[in-house]
Amino acid sequence: MLSRIRDLILRPRSGVVALGAVAALSFPAAASAAPATVTFNNSATASSQTNGRNVFVLKYQAEETAATTLNAKNQALASASHCKNCAASGIAFQVIFVSKQGPLTLNADNEASATSTLCVNCSTLAAAYQIIYAANQPGLSRFQIQGLNHVHSELITLQFTGLTGAKLQARTDAIAQEAVGILNNGPNPIPVITPAISNSGDPAQLTENSGPFIDLLVKSQHQG
């Protein structure tokens, strides 16, 4: 089952869930030349040092590329210090569509870190969501674009809910699954590679050897 994509692996690196690959995927060649390498970076940093203050920072990134080498980094950081009844929530949400033009080299890194220092009744959440969708199509369908715009709107409204910590993470986890469903069902149903949605750092196992693929990597950490 893994003969065509056995070189694409998910593995933890230094306690961080990371997707690293030097892939030997046999993708159909396209007539037009693709850019050799692209790099996408997305980072959300939230910090609170004021009593009673709830800081929410969302960084959302959606990109399309036909590059043969993709470097993607997504990072969420949250910290609270010297405050009472305070909260800091950093959400980094990255979605990358790769139009398959040939063999693909993929280097992706997803990180999250939350800390609290000298706090009383404080909460910090750092949640990093990285979705990489590769398919033999020139671009996302209208349905997929509209769906991802809706996902973005849902993420923006989270700052008005007052949710923090585990409750906020549960909601963002659900929105991430919604994004995967949108990509998975348009323009045609496609197989999904087992998502790594946990804080364990365990590698996700690839379960499909043909067609488009989706990987959802989640790294989250919260204190308080």
N, C-alpha and C positions, 0 to 999 in steps of 0.2 A: 504493500500500500504506500510505502514511503520512497519508492525507487526514484521518483523525479524530484522530490524536495527534501531528501534526507539531510542536505547540508544547511537547511534553514532551521535553526534551533533557537529555543528560548532558554535562557539560563540566567541565574542571579549573578551579580557582580558586586562584591564588597557590600553585601547586605541590601542591595538595591535591585529591584526587579528590572531586568534589562533584556532587550531583544537584540541579539548580536548575530550577524550572519555574513558569511561569504558564500552567497547562494549560487547554485548551479541549476537554476530553473530553466527549463526549455520552453521559452515563450516564443510565439510566432513573431517573425520579424516584420516590422512595418516599413512602408515605402519611404517615409520621411525620416531624416536623422533626428535623434533625440539628444538633448543636452547631456553632456557626460556626467556631471555631478551637480547635485543641489543639496543645500543644507538648510534645515528649518529649525529654529529655536523658539521655544515658548516657555515663559517663566512667570509664575505668580508668587508674590511675596506679601504676606500680611503680618502686621506687627501692632501690638497694643500695649501701651504703658500707662493708660489712664483708667482710673476707677470707673466701673460701669460702662465702659466703652466697648462696643462690638464692631470690630473691623472685619469687613468682608472684601476680598479682592478676587476677581475672576479675570483670567486671561484665556480667551478663546481664540484658537487658530484653526482655520480651514484652508488647505492648500491643495492644488492639483499640479502634477508634474508627469513628464514622460522620461525623466532622467534614467540613465542606466545604473547610477550609483546614488543612493539616497542616504543622507545623514540626518537623523531626526533626534532632537533632544527636547524633553518635556520635564519641567521641574516645578514643584510646589513647595513653598516654605511658609511656616507660620510660627510666630513666637509671641509670648506674653511675659511681661516682667514687671515686678514692683507695683502690682495693682490688685484691686479687689473687684470681684464680680465682673471681670473683663473677659473678652473673647477675641480670638483672631482666627480667621478662616481663609486659607489660600487655596484656590481651585484653579488648576491648570488643565485645560481641556484642548487636546490637539487631535485634529482629524486630517489625514493625508490620503489623497487618492493618487495612485500611481497607474498611469496608462501603460500597460505592458507592451514594450517594443522589442524585447529580446531578453537575454540573461540579465538578471537584476542582482546587484550587490546592495544589501540593506544593513545599515548600522543604526540602530535605534536605542535610545537610553531614556528611561522613565524613572524619575526620582521624587521622593517626598520626605520632608523632615519637619516635625513639629516639636517645639520645646516650650517649657514654662519655667520661669525662675522667680523665686520669692513672690509667689502669687497666692491669693486666698480666693477659693471658689472661682478659678479661672478655667477657661477651656480653649484649647488650640487644636485646629484641624488643618492638615496639609493633605490634599488629595490630588493626585496626578493621573489623568486619563489620556491614554495615547491609543488612537485607533488608526491602523494602517490598512487600507483597502486597495488591493491590486487587481486589475481586471483588464481583459483584452477589449477595451472600448475607449473611444477617443476622449470621453469626458463623462461626468456624472449626468444622469438623466434629470429632467425637470422635477420629477417626483423626489429624487434624492436630494436635490438642491433645496426644494421647498421644505422637505422634512428636516434637513440640517438647520435651516433658518429657524424652524420652530424649536428645535433643540436649543439653539442659541438663546432664543427668547425665554425658554423655560429656565435656563441657567441664570440669565440676568435677573429674573423675578425672585430668585432665591434670596437675594439680599434684603427683600422686604418681608420675608417670612419669619425672621427672628430665630430660625433654626441654627443650632450650633452642634459641634461634636458629633456623636454617633447618629443623631437624628438627621443632621445635614448630610452626613456621609451616605446614609441609607437612601436619601432622595437623589443625590448625585449618582450613586450606583445605578439607580433605576433609570435615570436619564441617559447614562452611558449605554445601558442595554437597549434603550429605545433607539439610540443612534445606530447601534449595530443592526437592529431590526430594519431600520430604514435602508441601510446599505445592502442588507442581505436580501431584500425583496424588490430591488429595482436596479436596472430595468428588468432583470429576470432573476428568479430565485437562484441563489448560489450556495455552495457548501461553506460551512463556517469551521475554521480551525479552532479547536478548543480554547476558549478564552482563559486567561490567567487572572481571575478576579479574586485575589486574596492578598493577605499580607505575609504569607508564608515564605515567599521567595522560591517556591518550588517551580521547576520548569514546567511549562505547558507542553502537552504532547500534540504533535500534528496528527490529524486524523483523516485528511483528504490528500489525494495525490494528483488531482486534475482540476481544471477550471479556476475561476477567481478565488482569492482568499482574503479573509479578514482576520486581523489580530487585534484584540483589545487587551491592553496591558493596564493594570491598575496598581498603583502604589499609594497607600494612605497611612497616615500616622496621626493619632490624636492623644492629647493629654488633658486631664481634668474631668 
